[in-house]
Amino acid sequence: MMDSERVQEALTDVRKALEADGGGIELVKIEGNKVHVRLLGACAGCPMRTMTLKNGVERVLKERIPELEEVVPV
């Protein structure tokens, strides 16, 4: 089971990159080995948000948290 502290630490690094483009991200919940997040600001309506989640957020989190299965948008 993943703990929220490790997830929050990993999201801090991701958040810096998203904030540089006027966006943001928040942890909604951890369910088993899945992390549910909400994109904020410019990221919420961006047509590239799916790619950002899979190729950016999910990739970084999986590097830091090997047991992570998926990042799920809310």
N, CA, C, O and CB atoms as a CASP TS submission, in Angstrom:
PFRMAT TS
TARGET T0000
AUTHOR 0000-0000-0000
METHOD Language model
MODEL 1
PARENT N/A
ATOM      1  N   MET     1       0.846  -1.190   0.000  1.00  0.00           N
ATOM      2  CA  MET     1       0.000   0.000   0.000  1.00  0.00           C
ATOM      3  C   MET     1       0.891   1.253   0.000  1.00  0.00           C
ATOM      4  O   MET     1       1.873   1.330   0.737  1.00  0.00           O
ATOM      5  CB  MET     1      -0.962  -0.001   1.236  1.00  0.00           C
ATOM      6  N   MET     2       0.533   2.210  -0.824  1.00  0.00           N
ATOM      7  CA  MET     2       1.290   3.453  -0.921  1.00  0.00           C
ATOM      8  C   MET     2       0.869   4.395   0.204  1.00  0.00           C
ATOM      9  O   MET     2      -0.300   4.441   0.586  1.00  0.00           O
ATOM     10  CB  MET     2       1.078   4.123  -2.304  1.00  0.00           C
ATOM     11  N   ASP     3       1.840   5.145   0.729  1.00  0.00           N
ATOM     12  CA  ASP     3       1.463   6.135   1.733  1.00  0.00           C
ATOM     13  C   ASP     3       1.394   7.513   1.078  1.00  0.00           C
ATOM     14  O   ASP     3       2.119   7.805   0.126  1.00  0.00           O
ATOM     15  CB  ASP     3       2.469   6.136   2.921  1.00  0.00           C
ATOM     16  N   SER     4       0.516   8.341   1.605  1.00  0.00           N
ATOM     17  CA  SER     4       0.262   9.643   0.988  1.00  0.00           C
ATOM     18  C   SER     4       1.472  10.571   1.055  1.00  0.00           C
ATOM     19  O   SER     4       1.610  11.460   0.215  1.00  0.00           O
ATOM     20  CB  SER     4      -0.922  10.308   1.657  1.00  0.00           C
ATOM     21  N   GLU     5       2.344  10.381   2.032  1.00  0.00           N
ATOM     22  CA  GLU     5       3.520  11.249   2.129  1.00  0.00           C
ATOM     23  C   GLU     5       4.429  11.071   0.911  1.00  0.00           C
ATOM     24  O   GLU     5       4.900  12.061   0.351  1.00  0.00           O
ATOM     25  CB  GLU     5       4.302  10.953   3.424  1.00  0.00           C
ATOM     26  N   ARG     6       4.681   9.843   0.496  1.00  0.00           N
ATOM     27  CA  ARG     6       5.519   9.601  -0.685  1.00  0.00           C
ATOM     28  C   ARG     6       4.856  10.153  -1.939  1.00  0.00           C
ATOM     29  O   ARG     6       5.525  10.717  -2.805  1.00  0.00           O
ATOM     30  CB  ARG     6       5.797   8.098  -0.854  1.00  0.00           C
ATOM     31  N   VAL     7       3.545   9.989  -2.034  1.00  0.00           N
ATOM     32  CA  VAL     7       2.819  10.497  -3.199  1.00  0.00           C
ATOM     33  C   VAL     7       2.892  12.022  -3.228  1.00  0.00           C
ATOM     34  O   VAL     7       3.145  12.612  -4.278  1.00  0.00           O
ATOM     35  CB  VAL     7       1.342  10.021  -3.178  1.00  0.00           C
ATOM     36  N   GLN     8       2.674  12.652  -2.095  1.00  0.00           N
ATOM     37  CA  GLN     8       2.715  14.124  -2.031  1.00  0.00           C
ATOM     38  C   GLN     8       4.106  14.650  -2.382  1.00  0.00           C
ATOM     39  O   GLN     8       4.224  15.665  -3.068  1.00  0.00           O
ATOM     40  CB  GLN     8       2.306  14.616  -0.624  1.00  0.00           C
ATOM     41  N   GLU     9       5.162  13.974  -1.921  1.00  0.00           N
ATOM     42  CA  GLU     9       6.522  14.397  -2.248  1.00  0.00           C
ATOM     43  C   GLU     9       6.770  14.329  -3.753  1.00  0.00           C
ATOM     44  O   GLU     9       7.364  15.237  -4.335  1.00  0.00           O
ATOM     45  CB  GLU     9       7.545  13.530  -1.505  1.00  0.00           C
ATOM     46  N   ALA    10       6.310  13.246  -4.374  1.00  0.00           N
ATOM     47  CA  ALA    10       6.484  13.107  -5.824  1.00  0.00           C
ATOM     48  C   ALA    10       5.663  14.161  -6.564  1.00  0.00           C
ATOM     49  O   ALA    10       6.122  14.718  -7.561  1.00  0.00           O
ATOM     50  CB  ALA    10       6.076  11.690  -6.287  1.00  0.00           C
ATOM     51  N   LEU    11       4.459  14.434  -6.084  1.00  0.00           N
ATOM     52  CA  LEU    11       3.604  15.439  -6.728  1.00  0.00           C
ATOM     53  C   LEU    11       4.198  16.845  -6.599  1.00  0.00           C
ATOM     54  O   LEU    11       3.943  17.696  -7.450  1.00  0.00           O
ATOM     55  CB  LEU    11       2.195  15.409  -6.115  1.00  0.00           C
ATOM     56  N   THR    12       4.974  17.097  -5.561  1.00  0.00           N
ATOM     57  CA  THR    12       5.601  18.406  -5.387  1.00  0.00           C
ATOM     58  C   THR    12       6.507  18.726  -6.569  1.00  0.00           C
ATOM     59  O   THR    12       6.508  19.848  -7.076  1.00  0.00           O
ATOM     60  CB  THR    12       6.402  18.453  -4.075  1.00  0.00           C
ATOM     61  N   ASP    13       7.280  17.730  -7.004  1.00  0.00           N
ATOM     62  CA  ASP    13       8.154  17.949  -8.161  1.00  0.00           C
ATOM     63  C   ASP    13       7.347  18.174  -9.437  1.00  0.00           C
ATOM     64  O   ASP    13       7.683  19.041 -10.244  1.00  0.00           O
ATOM     65  CB  ASP    13       9.098  16.756  -8.346  1.00  0.00           C
ATOM     66  N   VAL    14       6.295  17.401  -9.616  1.00  0.00           N
ATOM     67  CA  VAL    14       5.433  17.533 -10.794  1.00  0.00           C
ATOM     68  C   VAL    14       4.736  18.893 -10.775  1.00  0.00           C
ATOM     69  O   VAL    14       4.615  19.559 -11.803  1.00  0.00           O
ATOM     70  CB  VAL    14       4.385  16.386 -10.844  1.00  0.00           C
ATOM     71  N   ARG    15       4.290  19.283  -9.608  1.00  0.00           N
ATOM     72  CA  ARG    15       3.545  20.540  -9.443  1.00  0.00           C
ATOM     73  C   ARG    15       4.361  21.734  -9.920  1.00  0.00           C
ATOM     74  O   ARG    15       3.812  22.655 -10.524  1.00  0.00           O
ATOM     75  CB  ARG    15       3.145  20.737  -7.977  1.00  0.00           C
ATOM     76  N   LYS    16       5.672  21.730  -9.655  1.00  0.00           N
ATOM     77  CA  LYS    16       6.540  22.847 -10.074  1.00  0.00           C
ATOM     78  C   LYS    16       6.493  23.031 -11.588  1.00  0.00           C
ATOM     79  O   LYS    16       6.399  24.157 -12.077  1.00  0.00           O
ATOM     80  CB  LYS    16       7.998  22.604  -9.617  1.00  0.00           C
ATOM     81  N   ALA    17       6.559  21.940 -12.320  1.00  0.00           N
ATOM     82  CA  ALA    17       6.517  22.020 -13.784  1.00  0.00           C
ATOM     83  C   ALA    17       5.158  22.499 -14.267  1.00  0.00           C
ATOM     84  O   ALA    17       5.079  23.312 -15.188  1.00  0.00           O
ATOM     85  CB  ALA    17       6.841  20.661 -14.405  1.00  0.00           C
ATOM     86  N   LEU    18       4.096  22.007 -13.660  1.00  0.00           N
ATOM     87  CA  LEU    18       2.752  22.411 -14.073  1.00  0.00           C
ATOM     88  C   LEU    18       2.495  23.881 -13.752  1.00  0.00           C
ATOM     89  O   LEU    18       1.873  24.591 -14.542  1.00  0.00           O
ATOM     90  CB  LEU    18       1.698  21.533 -13.390  1.00  0.00           C
ATOM     91  N   GLU    19       2.968  24.333 -12.603  1.00  0.00           N
ATOM     92  CA  GLU    19       2.766  25.736 -12.210  1.00  0.00           C
ATOM     93  C   GLU    19       3.502  26.692 -13.145  1.00  0.00           C
ATOM     94  O   GLU    19       3.062  27.825 -13.346  1.00  0.00           O
ATOM     95  CB  GLU    19       3.238  25.957 -10.768  1.00  0.00           C
ATOM     96  N   ALA    20       4.606  26.247 -13.712  1.00  0.00           N
ATOM     97  CA  ALA    20       5.342  27.081 -14.665  1.00  0.00           C
ATOM     98  C   ALA    20       4.503  27.388 -15.902  1.00  0.00           C
ATOM     99  O   ALA    20       4.727  28.393 -16.577  1.00  0.00           O
ATOM    100  CB  ALA    20       6.645  26.392 -15.076  1.00  0.00           C
ATOM    101  N   ASP    21       3.534  26.517 -16.197  1.00  0.00           N
ATOM    102  CA  ASP    21       2.638  26.726 -17.344  1.00  0.00           C
ATOM    103  C   ASP    21       1.253  27.205 -16.912  1.00  0.00           C
ATOM    104  O   ASP    21       0.315  27.180 -17.709  1.00  0.00           O
ATOM    105  CB  ASP    21       2.505  25.435 -18.147  1.00  0.00           C
ATOM    106  N   GLY    22       1.117  27.639 -15.662  1.00  0.00           N
ATOM    107  CA  GLY    22      -0.157  28.174 -15.183  1.00  0.00           C
ATOM    108  C   GLY    22      -1.135  27.122 -14.695  1.00  0.00           C
ATOM    109  O   GLY    22      -2.322  27.404 -14.531  1.00  0.00           O
ATOM    110  N   GLY    23      -0.652  25.920 -14.464  1.00  0.00           N
ATOM    111  CA  GLY    23      -1.528  24.838 -14.013  1.00  0.00           C
ATOM    112  C   GLY    23      -1.201  24.391 -12.607  1.00  0.00           C
ATOM    113  O   GLY    23      -0.472  25.054 -11.869  1.00  0.00           O
ATOM    114  N   GLY    24      -1.755  23.259 -12.263  1.00  0.00           N
ATOM    115  CA  GLY    24      -1.520  22.698 -10.947  1.00  0.00           C
ATOM    116  C   GLY    24      -2.105  21.301 -10.870  1.00  0.00           C
ATOM    117  O   GLY    24      -2.731  20.823 -11.816  1.00  0.00           O
ATOM    118  N   ILE    25      -1.894  20.648  -9.727  1.00  0.00           N
ATOM    119  CA  ILE    25      -2.398  19.301  -9.524  1.00  0.00           C
ATOM    120  C   ILE    25      -2.648  19.096  -8.039  1.00  0.00           C
ATOM    121  O   ILE    25      -1.896  19.599  -7.204  1.00  0.00           O
ATOM    122  CB  ILE    25      -1.409  18.239 -10.075  1.00  0.00           C
ATOM    123  N   GLU    26      -3.703  18.358  -7.710  1.00  0.00           N
ATOM    124  CA  GLU    26      -3.949  18.034  -6.317  1.00  0.00           C
ATOM    125  C   GLU    26      -4.281  16.554  -6.190  1.00  0.00           C
ATOM    126  O   GLU    26      -4.900  15.960  -7.073  1.00  0.00           O
ATOM    127  CB  GLU    26      -5.086  18.902  -5.745  1.00  0.00           C
ATOM    128  N   LEU    27      -3.858  15.976  -5.080  1.00  0.00           N
ATOM    129  CA  LEU    27      -4.165  14.593  -4.775  1.00  0.00           C
ATOM    130  C   LEU    27      -5.593  14.520  -4.261  1.00  0.00           C
ATOM    131  O   LEU    27      -5.949  15.216  -3.310  1.00  0.00           O
ATOM    132  CB  LEU    27      -3.166  14.009  -3.740  1.00  0.00           C
ATOM    133  N   VAL    28      -6.408  13.690  -4.880  1.00  0.00           N
ATOM    134  CA  VAL    28      -7.786  13.513  -4.436  1.00  0.00           C
ATOM    135  C   VAL    28      -7.867  12.331  -3.484  1.00  0.00           C
ATOM    136  O   VAL    28      -8.418  12.443  -2.389  1.00  0.00           O
ATOM    137  CB  VAL    28      -8.734  13.308  -5.640  1.00  0.00           C
ATOM    138  N   LYS    29      -7.310  11.185  -3.908  1.00  0.00           N
ATOM    139  CA  LYS    29      -7.298  10.017  -3.032  1.00  0.00           C
ATOM    140  C   LYS    29      -6.329   8.973  -3.566  1.00  0.00           C
ATOM    141  O   LYS    29      -5.925   8.996  -4.729  1.00  0.00           O
ATOM    142  CB  LYS    29      -8.712   9.419  -2.897  1.00  0.00           C
ATOM    143  N   ILE    30      -5.976   8.070  -2.684  1.00  0.00           N
ATOM    144  CA  ILE    30      -5.176   6.899  -3.046  1.00  0.00           C
ATOM    145  C   ILE    30      -6.086   5.701  -2.826  1.00  0.00           C
ATOM    146  O   ILE    30      -6.655   5.523  -1.748  1.00  0.00           O
ATOM    147  CB  ILE    30      -3.827   6.793  -2.190  1.00  0.00           C
ATOM    148  N   GLU    31      -6.212   4.896  -3.850  1.00  0.00           N
ATOM    149  CA  GLU    31      -7.097   3.735  -3.788  1.00  0.00           C
ATOM    150  C   GLU    31      -6.291   2.520  -4.241  1.00  0.00           C
ATOM    151  O   GLU    31      -6.053   2.331  -5.434  1.00  0.00           O
ATOM    152  CB  GLU    31      -8.386   3.936  -4.680  1.00  0.00           C
ATOM    153  N   GLY    32      -5.875   1.700  -3.278  1.00  0.00           N
ATOM    154  CA  GLY    32      -5.009   0.576  -3.614  1.00  0.00           C
ATOM    155  C   GLY    32      -3.691   1.101  -4.141  1.00  0.00           C
ATOM    156  O   GLY    32      -2.996   1.847  -3.452  1.00  0.00           O
ATOM    157  N   ASN    33      -3.340   0.715  -5.364  1.00  0.00           N
ATOM    158  CA  ASN    33      -2.106   1.187  -5.999  1.00  0.00           C
ATOM    159  C   ASN    33      -2.401   2.183  -7.117  1.00  0.00           C
ATOM    160  O   ASN    33      -1.628   2.317  -8.066  1.00  0.00           O
ATOM    161  CB  ASN    33      -1.306   0.004  -6.552  1.00  0.00           C
ATOM    162  N   LYS    34      -3.523   2.874  -6.992  1.00  0.00           N
ATOM    163  CA  LYS    34      -3.896   3.914  -7.955  1.00  0.00           C
ATOM    164  C   LYS    34      -3.992   5.247  -7.230  1.00  0.00           C
ATOM    165  O   LYS    34      -4.471   5.331  -6.099  1.00  0.00           O
ATOM    166  CB  LYS    34      -5.242   3.572  -8.662  1.00  0.00           C
ATOM    167  N   VAL    35      -3.524   6.285  -7.912  1.00  0.00           N
ATOM    168  CA  VAL    35      -3.568   7.640  -7.370  1.00  0.00           C
ATOM    169  C   VAL    35      -4.558   8.439  -8.208  1.00  0.00           C
ATOM    170  O   VAL    35      -4.441   8.506  -9.432  1.00  0.00           O
ATOM    171  CB  VAL    35      -2.142   8.313  -7.371  1.00  0.00           C
ATOM    172  N   HIS    36      -5.528   9.040  -7.542  1.00  0.00           N
ATOM    173  CA  HIS    36      -6.534   9.869  -8.211  1.00  0.00           C
ATOM    174  C   HIS    36      -6.152  11.329  -7.990  1.00  0.00           C
ATOM    175  O   HIS    36      -5.982  11.773  -6.855  1.00  0.00           O
ATOM    176  CB  HIS    36      -7.987   9.570  -7.670  1.00  0.00           C
ATOM    177  N   VAL    37      -6.020  12.070  -9.092  1.00  0.00           N
ATOM    178  CA  VAL    37      -5.600  13.469  -9.019  1.00  0.00           C
ATOM    179  C   VAL    37      -6.553  14.359  -9.820  1.00  0.00           C
ATOM    180  O   VAL    37      -7.281  13.902 -10.700  1.00  0.00           O
ATOM    181  CB  VAL    37      -4.155  13.627  -9.539  1.00  0.00           C
ATOM    182  N   ARG    38      -6.516  15.639  -9.480  1.00  0.00           N
ATOM    183  CA  ARG    38      -7.293  16.644 -10.212  1.00  0.00           C
ATOM    184  C   ARG    38      -6.311  17.670 -10.758  1.00  0.00           C
ATOM    185  O   ARG    38      -5.504  18.230 -10.017  1.00  0.00           O
ATOM    186  CB  ARG    38      -8.383  17.327  -9.294  1.00  0.00           C
ATOM    187  N   LEU    39      -6.389  17.909 -12.061  1.00  0.00           N
ATOM    188  CA  LEU    39      -5.582  18.964 -12.670  1.00  0.00           C
ATOM    189  C   LEU    39      -6.279  20.297 -12.439  1.00  0.00           C
ATOM    190  O   LEU    39      -7.506  20.377 -12.484  1.00  0.00           O
ATOM    191  CB  LEU    39      -5.362  18.705 -14.197  1.00  0.00           C
ATOM    192  N   LEU    40      -5.504  21.330 -12.194  1.00  0.00           N
ATOM    193  CA  LEU    40      -6.045  22.647 -11.854  1.00  0.00           C
ATOM    194  C   LEU    40      -5.540  23.709 -12.812  1.00  0.00           C
ATOM    195  O   LEU    40      -4.594  23.483 -13.566  1.00  0.00           O
ATOM    196  CB  LEU    40      -5.679  23.022 -10.420  1.00  0.00           C
ATOM    197  N   GLY    41      -6.174  24.859 -12.775  1.00  0.00           N
ATOM    198  CA  GLY    41      -5.725  26.008 -13.564  1.00  0.00           C
ATOM    199  C   GLY    41      -5.728  25.725 -15.048  1.00  0.00           C
ATOM    200  O   GLY    41      -6.659  25.115 -15.574  1.00  0.00           O
ATOM    201  N   ALA    42      -4.688  26.166 -15.717  1.00  0.00           N
ATOM    202  CA  ALA    42      -4.587  26.009 -17.169  1.00  0.00           C
ATOM    203  C   ALA    42      -4.604  24.534 -17.579  1.00  0.00           C
ATOM    204  O   ALA    42      -5.035  24.207 -18.685  1.00  0.00           O
ATOM    205  CB  ALA    42      -3.310  26.680 -17.685  1.00  0.00           C
ATOM    206  N   CYS    43      -4.142  23.650 -16.706  1.00  0.00           N
ATOM    207  CA  CYS    43      -4.096  22.215 -17.039  1.00  0.00           C
ATOM    208  C   CYS    43      -5.493  21.594 -17.124  1.00  0.00           C
ATOM    209  O   CYS    43      -5.700  20.638 -17.872  1.00  0.00           O
ATOM    210  CB  CYS    43      -3.265  21.464 -15.999  1.00  0.00           C
ATOM    211  N   ALA    44      -6.435  22.121 -16.374  1.00  0.00           N
ATOM    212  CA  ALA    44      -7.776  21.530 -16.319  1.00  0.00           C
ATOM    213  C   ALA    44      -8.464  21.525 -17.680  1.00  0.00           C
ATOM    214  O   ALA    44      -9.156  20.566 -18.022  1.00  0.00           O
ATOM    215  CB  ALA    44      -8.633  22.282 -15.319  1.00  0.00           C
ATOM    216  N   GLY    45      -8.281  22.577 -18.447  1.00  0.00           N
ATOM    217  CA  GLY    45      -8.949  22.657 -19.738  1.00  0.00           C
ATOM    218  C   GLY    45      -8.051  22.419 -20.933  1.00  0.00           C
ATOM    219  O   GLY    45      -8.482  22.550 -22.079  1.00  0.00           O
ATOM    220  N   CYS    46      -6.820  22.074 -20.673  1.00  0.00           N
ATOM    221  CA  CYS    46      -5.845  21.906 -21.747  1.00  0.00           C
ATOM    222  C   CYS    46      -6.136  20.647 -22.568  1.00  0.00           C
ATOM    223  O   CYS    46      -6.386  19.585 -21.998  1.00  0.00           O
ATOM    224  CB  CYS    46      -4.426  21.843 -21.169  1.00  0.00           C
ATOM    225  N   PRO    47      -6.107  20.754 -23.900  1.00  0.00           N
ATOM    226  CA  PRO    47      -6.336  19.573 -24.734  1.00  0.00           C
ATOM    227  C   PRO    47      -5.234  18.521 -24.604  1.00  0.00           C
ATOM    228  O   PRO    47      -5.427  17.377 -25.016  1.00  0.00           O
ATOM    229  CB  PRO    47      -6.461  19.988 -26.177  1.00  0.00           C
ATOM    230  N   MET    48      -4.088  18.888 -24.042  1.00  0.00           N
ATOM    231  CA  MET    48      -2.973  17.944 -23.860  1.00  0.00           C
ATOM    232  C   MET    48      -2.973  17.305 -22.476  1.00  0.00           C
ATOM    233  O   MET    48      -2.006  16.636 -22.111  1.00  0.00           O
ATOM    234  CB  MET    48      -1.645  18.653 -24.091  1.00  0.00           C
ATOM    235  N   ARG    49      -4.044  17.499 -21.694  1.00  0.00           N
ATOM    236  CA  ARG    49      -4.044  17.029 -20.305  1.00  0.00           C
ATOM    237  C   ARG    49      -3.882  15.516 -20.170  1.00  0.00           C
ATOM    238  O   ARG    49      -3.248  15.053 -19.222  1.00  0.00           O
ATOM    239  CB  ARG    49      -5.317  17.450 -19.634  1.00  0.00           C
ATOM    240  N   THR    50      -4.441  14.741 -21.094  1.00  0.00           N
ATOM    241  CA  THR    50      -4.290  13.283 -21.020  1.00  0.00           C
ATOM    242  C   THR    50      -2.837  12.889 -21.206  1.00  0.00           C
ATOM    243  O   THR    50      -2.331  12.024 -20.491  1.00  0.00           O
ATOM    244  CB  THR    50      -5.166  12.589 -22.078  1.00  0.00           C
ATOM    245  N   MET    51      -2.164  13.514 -22.157  1.00  0.00           N
ATOM    246  CA  MET    51      -0.762  13.223 -22.381  1.00  0.00           C
ATOM    247  C   MET    51       0.077  13.695 -21.192  1.00  0.00           C
ATOM    248  O   MET    51       1.031  13.024 -20.799  1.00  0.00           O
ATOM    249  CB  MET    51      -0.279  13.883 -23.679  1.00  0.00           C
ATOM    250  N   THR    52      -0.275  14.838 -20.627  1.00  0.00           N
ATOM    251  CA  THR    52       0.433  15.340 -19.446  1.00  0.00           C
ATOM    252  C   THR    52       0.323  14.341 -18.307  1.00  0.00           C
ATOM    253  O   THR    52       1.305  14.062 -17.619  1.00  0.00           O
ATOM    254  CB  THR    52      -0.127  16.710 -19.012  1.00  0.00           C
ATOM    255  N   LEU    53      -0.877  13.802 -18.108  1.00  0.00           N
ATOM    256  CA  LEU    53      -1.075  12.841 -17.024  1.00  0.00           C
ATOM    257  C   LEU    53      -0.276  11.561 -17.246  1.00  0.00           C
ATOM    258  O   LEU    53       0.416  11.098 -16.339  1.00  0.00           O
ATOM    259  CB  LEU    53      -2.553  12.508 -16.884  1.00  0.00           C
ATOM    260  N   LYS    54      -0.364  10.992 -18.432  1.00  0.00           N
ATOM    261  CA  LYS    54       0.275   9.697 -18.689  1.00  0.00           C
ATOM    262  C   LYS    54       1.781   9.814 -18.891  1.00  0.00           C
ATOM    263  O   LYS    54       2.542   9.053 -18.293  1.00  0.00           O
ATOM    264  CB  LYS    54      -0.346   9.049 -19.906  1.00  0.00           C
ATOM    265  N   ASN    55       2.222  10.749 -19.720  1.00  0.00           N
ATOM    266  CA  ASN    55       3.640  10.851 -20.061  1.00  0.00           C
ATOM    267  C   ASN    55       4.430  11.703 -19.076  1.00  0.00           C
ATOM    268  O   ASN    55       5.658  11.629 -19.040  1.00  0.00           O
ATOM    269  CB  ASN    55       3.790  11.418 -21.444  1.00  0.00           C
ATOM    270  N   GLY    56       3.753  12.491 -18.298  1.00  0.00           N
ATOM    271  CA  GLY    56       4.433  13.349 -17.338  1.00  0.00           C
ATOM    272  C   GLY    56       4.217  12.881 -15.912  1.00  0.00           C
ATOM    273  O   GLY    56       5.114  12.314 -15.288  1.00  0.00           O
ATOM    274  N   VAL    57       3.022  13.124 -15.405  1.00  0.00           N
ATOM    275  CA  VAL    57       2.714  12.841 -14.006  1.00  0.00           C
ATOM    276  C   VAL    57       2.895  11.355 -13.683  1.00  0.00           C
ATOM    277  O   VAL    57       3.606  11.010 -12.739  1.00  0.00           O
ATOM    278  CB  VAL    57       1.281  13.278 -13.682  1.00  0.00           C
ATOM    279  N   GLU    58       2.265  10.481 -14.453  1.00  0.00           N
ATOM    280  CA  GLU    58       2.327   9.054 -14.157  1.00  0.00           C
ATOM    281  C   GLU    58       3.765   8.525 -14.262  1.00  0.00           C
ATOM    282  O   GLU    58       4.185   7.716 -13.435  1.00  0.00           O
ATOM    283  CB  GLU    58       1.407   8.278 -15.109  1.00  0.00           C
ATOM    284  N   ARG    59       4.502   8.964 -15.250  1.00  0.00           N
ATOM    285  CA  ARG    59       5.889   8.520 -15.432  1.00  0.00           C
ATOM    286  C   ARG    59       6.750   8.900 -14.233  1.00  0.00           C
ATOM    287  O   ARG    59       7.500   8.072 -13.716  1.00  0.00           O
ATOM    288  CB  ARG    59       6.482   9.122 -16.714  1.00  0.00           C
ATOM    289  N   VAL    60       6.643  10.150 -13.792  1.00  0.00           N
ATOM    290  CA  VAL    60       7.434  10.617 -12.650  1.00  0.00           C
ATOM    291  C   VAL    60       7.047   9.858 -11.382  1.00  0.00           C
ATOM    292  O   VAL    60       7.917   9.431 -10.623  1.00  0.00           O
ATOM    293  CB  VAL    60       7.243  12.134 -12.442  1.00  0.00           C
ATOM    294  N   LEU    61       5.748   9.690 -11.154  1.00  0.00           N
ATOM    295  CA  LEU    61       5.311   8.994  -9.950  1.00  0.00           C
ATOM    296  C   LEU    61       5.734   7.525  -9.955  1.00  0.00           C
ATOM    297  O   LEU    61       6.105   6.987  -8.912  1.00  0.00           O
ATOM    298  CB  LEU    61       3.801   9.098  -9.808  1.00  0.00           C
ATOM    299  N   LYS    62       5.682   6.873 -11.112  1.00  0.00           N
ATOM    300  CA  LYS    62       6.100   5.466 -11.184  1.00  0.00           C
ATOM    301  C   LYS    62       7.601   5.316 -10.948  1.00  0.00           C
ATOM    302  O   LYS    62       8.038   4.303 -10.402  1.00  0.00           O
ATOM    303  CB  LYS    62       5.725   4.870 -12.547  1.00  0.00           C
ATOM    304  N   GLU    63       8.390   6.302 -11.350  1.00  0.00           N
ATOM    305  CA  GLU    63       9.829   6.269 -11.077  1.00  0.00           C
ATOM    306  C   GLU    63      10.084   6.325  -9.584  1.00  0.00           C
ATOM    307  O   GLU    63      10.985   5.655  -9.078  1.00  0.00           O
ATOM    308  CB  GLU    63      10.547   7.431 -11.782  1.00  0.00           C
ATOM    309  N   ARG    64       9.296   7.120  -8.876  1.00  0.00           N
ATOM    310  CA  ARG    64       9.469   7.324  -7.433  1.00  0.00           C
ATOM    311  C   ARG    64       8.755   6.263  -6.603  1.00  0.00           C
ATOM    312  O   ARG    64       9.186   5.933  -5.498  1.00  0.00           O
ATOM    313  CB  ARG    64       8.962   8.697  -7.041  1.00  0.00           C
ATOM    314  N   ILE    65       7.653   5.729  -7.148  1.00  0.00           N
ATOM    315  CA  ILE    65       6.808   4.782  -6.410  1.00  0.00           C
ATOM    316  C   ILE    65       6.542   3.584  -7.323  1.00  0.00           C
ATOM    317  O   ILE    65       5.528   3.553  -8.022  1.00  0.00           O
ATOM    318  CB  ILE    65       5.453   5.456  -5.941  1.00  0.00           C
ATOM    319  N   PRO    66       7.432   2.609  -7.323  1.00  0.00           N
ATOM    320  CA  PRO    66       7.352   1.489  -8.267  1.00  0.00           C
ATOM    321  C   PRO    66       6.043   0.692  -8.202  1.00  0.00           C
ATOM    322  O   PRO    66       5.616   0.131  -9.211  1.00  0.00           O
ATOM    323  CB  PRO    66       8.494   0.560  -8.021  1.00  0.00           C
ATOM    324  N   GLU    67       5.413   0.638  -7.045  1.00  0.00           N
ATOM    325  CA  GLU    67       4.176  -0.138  -6.927  1.00  0.00           C
ATOM    326  C   GLU    67       2.954   0.571  -7.517  1.00  0.00           C
ATOM    327  O   GLU    67       1.882  -0.025  -7.615  1.00  0.00           O
ATOM    328  CB  GLU    67       3.916  -0.453  -5.479  1.00  0.00           C
ATOM    329  N   LEU    68       3.110   1.831  -7.906  1.00  0.00           N
ATOM    330  CA  LEU    68       2.008   2.578  -8.510  1.00  0.00           C
ATOM    331  C   LEU    68       1.574   1.910  -9.816  1.00  0.00           C
ATOM    332  O   LEU    68       2.400   1.621 -10.683  1.00  0.00           O
ATOM    333  CB  LEU    68       2.421   4.050  -8.764  1.00  0.00           C
ATOM    334  N   GLU    69       0.291   1.674  -9.941  1.00  0.00           N
ATOM    335  CA  GLU    69      -0.253   1.074 -11.162  1.00  0.00           C
ATOM    336  C   GLU    69      -0.712   2.111 -12.169  1.00  0.00           C
ATOM    337  O   GLU    69      -0.484   1.966 -13.370  1.00  0.00           O
ATOM    338  CB  GLU    69      -1.403   0.165 -10.823  1.00  0.00           C
ATOM    339  N   GLU    70      -1.367   3.170 -11.671  1.00  0.00           N
ATOM    340  CA  GLU    70      -1.995   4.123 -12.584  1.00  0.00           C
ATOM    341  C   GLU    70      -2.293   5.440 -11.873  1.00  0.00           C
ATOM    342  O   GLU    70      -2.566   5.467 -10.674  1.00  0.00           O
ATOM    343  CB  GLU    70      -3.285   3.534 -13.172  1.00  0.00           C
ATOM    344  N   VAL    71      -2.234   6.534 -12.642  1.00  0.00           N
ATOM    345  CA  VAL    71      -2.701   7.827 -12.179  1.00  0.00           C
ATOM    346  C   VAL    71      -4.034   8.061 -12.887  1.00  0.00           C
ATOM    347  O   VAL    71      -4.114   8.034 -14.115  1.00  0.00           O
ATOM    348  CB  VAL    71      -1.651   8.988 -12.474  1.00  0.00           C
ATOM    349  N   VAL    72      -5.078   8.291 -12.087  1.00  0.00           N
ATOM    350  CA  VAL    72      -6.438   8.413 -12.604  1.00  0.00           C
ATOM    351  C   VAL    72      -6.904   9.865 -12.467  1.00  0.00           C
ATOM    352  O   VAL    72      -6.868  10.423 -11.371  1.00  0.00           O
ATOM    353  CB  VAL    72      -7.405   7.450 -11.854  1.00  0.00           C
ATOM    354  N   PRO    73      -7.343  10.480 -13.574  1.00  0.00           N
ATOM    355  CA  PRO    73      -7.851  11.857 -13.479  1.00  0.00           C
ATOM    356  C   PRO    73      -9.254  11.867 -12.878  1.00  0.00           C
ATOM    357  O   PRO    73     -10.053  10.957 -13.101  1.00  0.00           O
ATOM    358  CB  PRO    73      -7.863  12.533 -14.872  1.00  0.00           C
ATOM    359  N   VAL    74      -9.531  12.918 -12.113  1.00  0.00           N
ATOM    360  CA  VAL    74     -10.862  13.080 -11.503  1.00  0.00           C
ATOM    361  C   VAL    74     -11.512  14.308 -12.093  1.00  0.00           C
ATOM    362  O   VAL    74     -12.640  14.645 -11.731  1.00  0.00           O
ATOM    363  CB  VAL    74     -10.774  13.198  -9.945  1.00  0.00           C
TER
END
